[in-house]
Amino acid sequence: MKSEQEFLYAISAITLEIKTQFPDMSQYLGSPPLPDRTNPAITISTLRDYYASLAQFMLYYKRYHLQKIQSTQN
């Protein structure tokens, strides 16, 4: 299992990749998890879930982006 620092690094890396390779996608990024009354602490589970959502979103967007490029080339 990854540590909190490893998840924070992974989240930073994937966010940077999104912002540099797919800047138009940045507008759809949600805010990172923040503590609130129902979840007063950010846990490794919270970070893992947030990273997984970013990774899935980027994968979906890459597929969409590639399809869009391929359809314009045909």
C-alpha positions as CSV (number, residue, x, y, z in Angstrom):
1,M,0.0,0.0,0.0
2,K,1.2,3.5,-0.8
3,S,2.0,6.0,1.9
4,E,0.3,9.4,2.2
5,Q,3.4,11.0,0.7
6,E,3.4,8.6,-2.3
7,F,-0.3,9.4,-3.0
8,L,0.3,13.1,-2.7
9,Y,3.2,12.8,-5.1
10,A,1.1,10.7,-7.5
11,I,-1.7,13.2,-7.4
12,S,0.6,16.0,-8.1
13,A,2.2,14.2,-11.0
14,I,-1.1,13.2,-12.7
15,T,-2.4,16.7,-12.1
16,L,0.7,18.2,-13.8
17,E,0.3,15.8,-16.7
18,I,-3.3,16.8,-17.2
19,K,-2.5,20.5,-17.1
20,T,0.5,20.2,-19.5
21,Q,-0.7,17.6,-22.0
22,F,-4.5,18.3,-21.9
23,P,-5.0,21.9,-20.7
24,D,-8.6,21.9,-21.9
25,M,-9.3,19.1,-19.5
26,S,-8.2,21.2,-16.5
27,Q,-11.5,23.0,-16.4
28,Y,-13.2,19.7,-15.5
29,L,-10.9,18.8,-12.6
30,G,-12.6,18.8,-9.3
31,S,-11.0,20.3,-6.2
32,P,-8.9,17.9,-4.1
33,P,-10.5,16.4,-1.1
34,L,-10.7,18.8,1.8
35,P,-11.6,18.1,5.4
36,D,-15.2,18.9,6.4
37,R,-17.6,18.0,9.1
38,T,-18.4,14.6,7.7
39,N,-14.8,13.8,6.9
40,P,-12.6,15.8,9.4
41,A,-9.4,14.2,8.2
42,I,-7.9,13.3,4.9
43,T,-7.0,9.7,5.0
44,I,-4.9,7.4,2.7
45,S,-8.2,6.0,1.5
46,T,-9.4,9.5,0.5
47,L,-6.2,10.2,-1.3
48,R,-6.3,6.8,-3.0
49,D,-9.9,7.4,-4.2
50,Y,-9.1,10.9,-5.4
51,Y,-6.0,9.6,-7.3
52,A,-8.1,6.8,-8.8
53,S,-10.8,9.2,-10.0
54,L,-8.1,11.4,-11.6
55,A,-6.5,8.4,-13.3
56,Q,-9.8,7.2,-14.6
57,F,-10.8,10.6,-15.8
58,M,-7.5,11.0,-17.7
59,L,-7.8,7.6,-19.2
60,Y,-11.3,8.3,-20.5
61,Y,-10.2,11.7,-21.8
62,K,-7.2,10.3,-23.6
63,R,-9.4,7.7,-25.3
64,Y,-11.8,10.4,-26.3
65,H,-9.0,12.7,-27.5
66,L,-7.4,10.0,-29.6
67,Q,-10.8,9.1,-31.1
68,K,-11.4,12.7,-32.0
69,I,-8.0,13.0,-33.6
70,Q,-8.5,9.8,-35.6
71,S,-11.9,10.8,-36.8
72,T,-10.6,14.1,-38.1
73,Q,-7.8,12.4,-40.0
74,N,-10.1,10.1,-41.8
